[in-house]
Amino acid sequence: MNALSLEQVFKQYGANTAVNGISFEVGQGEIYGLLGANGAGKTTTMRMVLGLIYPDSGKIRYGGKAYSKELLQGLGYLPEERGLYPKVKVSDQILYLAQLRGMSRKDADANLRRWLDRFGVPEYYGKKVEELSKGNQQKIQFIAAVIHHPRIVIMDEAFSGLDPVNVELLKSTVKELRDGGSSILFSTHRMEHVEELCRNITILHKSNPVLQGNLKAIKKQFPRERVVLATDGDVSGLEALGGVTGVTRHEYGYELMIADEAAGRPILELAMTQTNVTRFEIMEPTLNEIFIKTVGENHE
Amino acid sequence: MNNGFWTVVGFTAKNKLRGKAFLVTTIIIAVIMSIGINLPYIISQFSGEGKPTAVGYLDSAADKAQSQLFTSTRIVSLLDAYYEAQEKPELKFVPIADAGSADANEQALKQAVSDDLVDGYIGFAPDPESGFPAVTYKSESLMETKVSQSLSTALQAVKMEAVIDSGGISDELKAVLTKPIKLDTVQISTGEGAGSIGNGKSSEQQGMDMATVYVIIFMLFMAIMISGQMIASEITAEKSSRVMEILITSVAPLKAMFGKILGMFLVVLAQLAAYIVVIVVNMTLPQNADTLSGYGISLDLIDPALLVYAILFFLTGFFLFATLFAAVGSIVSRTEDLGQAVLPITMLSLAGFYICIFSGLNSPGSMLIKVSSFIPFFSPYAMVVRLGLSDPPLWQVWLSIAILLASILACGWLSAKIYRAGVLMYGKKPSMKELFKAMRAYR
């Protein structure tokens, strides 16, 4: 039984279609990536999953069941924008939100202290949110979303506005949640995060799901057409090789675009006749490239 | 599943009660109230009401020699006796020596005023027609009504006493003659009314009813305005800080809204309780109780039935307006826009308040007040006025309460729908059409 499944979900705002028939399933202990440019319909989809807005048609199922108020307690939500009381103490509002989701005050308090320790900021317990930096507010927001051990967590741009150290910290906690059995619906603009975290993805473009499925399978669909060649000295005559469509010089060596994988071998052979090769790799397409390709093609 | 509701109530109330701004405001208002109640006493301490006003008169030797009934010196000595018999003499008389000529006398008297020996002086001129000299009181003030009224009463009494004395009337008759006539106005009830009137109230009790009604509708008005604004601005703040999105994914919107309203109600109740304690304590302080009872104000005179009805209308009135304020708060996205958005509700509350203050207190039986006491947004004010100052039939009172309860349900239902739709609408203030459409989306 999938923790969360969407089936042909539509949403219209007036004459504009916000989400045009999206379907996907998130298994237990899985992080599902929802990608798309600004205004592609990611947040609308998430809000429908949260029950904040109702879909015009289609079904959303939670562990096989339809939406109900009782489900609220098993959901965690990390909104894109800060959603905290600026003038209320961290402890007060986190305990409040945890209690609203059915936790006892005592359990919530113990959990909050554990999370604050985990993030290395136990001194924030009695501070007001407005006194904290943006990155630290995001940590508090994160705690608010997960303090009640939700079965399903919805994270909208979870890592925006964080420095690299904190991104790593939150990323490792997200992985822990996943390993603890939570299902996570995750949206971001940062493709490297998706590659690291998500098993399956949907790319939304202008309200339409344009690419969907297992990340590895998706990557296989796209041809490997980029070669990285690192050498000690210069290599000449690369452009003249058959199948090579472009050559870019970098400090470490060369980056070549090829028409198909068969063009790889002559490149390596040519380079080895001229100098030492320290690295040769026919690269998998990055998600970034796939994204730009998919979305770019649809721009027409 | 009532958990969520009470959690919201607790959080709302606790946060507000803890806030510095709230504490400071409450203390400031309590201090102002204490000063207000103590003011009559404080004024009586400072204005030298205990000290008699000094009035000068010409101590003329020539006048003394005359043997008429009313010479100036005889009148003054009678006045002296009259004022000395008082518990707190209002006036005292200071002789100014005769300087010889009329001009010099006038000069001497004026000098006495400018030297602050006396506050003013009296002069006597023969008035053969009335048989009593014409009296003038001269002072630097334009209209010394207090002194002149006192003088006039005193002179009348003095004249009468002197005449009676010379006429040889018995003391018994004299007592009958000088005793003031007693006239009491008592309000009666002609039907089975629910008002506090009808049990034969004295004019003091009526005056106290008037004051109580005034205080009650004023407090209701203040409570509605202040708490309504607080409810609306808290909801707007939750919306603009986007806590709302987390909030209504945790708890049903209806619970969130009514939890907020009830939480704020507890805060208002606590605040009002504090004010009432301040009022009662201050009014029962010995020095104030004396001074205030001098003005006919005493807590014993308040009718308990009126208080019970007042509390009933206070509760219904509060919740009726609170739901509306909550709905408005949920429509607006930014606190800056809130003032304009709540204006219609403010006007509604203000209208009810002013109808009662300007029309109700003077003529509680007027048609305007009668009609208003059945209109939901005016009735909390108007019915309290009718109950306190006239005698509405019991069925009318309960009809008014029933109408109020029905409108609370209707407004609560409507507000909950607006709230549910409004909390997720960001950006500019939505038009009626947009709002209606959004409301229909959430059944």
Interface residues (C-beta under 8 A of the other chain):
Chain A: R47 L50 G51 L52 I53 Y54 K69 L72 Q73 L75 Y77 P79 E81 R82 G83 L84 Y85 P86 V88 D92 Q93 Y96 L97 Q99 L100 R101 G102 A144 A145
Chain B: M1 N3 G4 T7 V8 F11 K14 N15 A237 E238 S241 R242 V243 M244 E245 I246 L247 I248 T249 S250 V251 A252 L424 A441 Y442
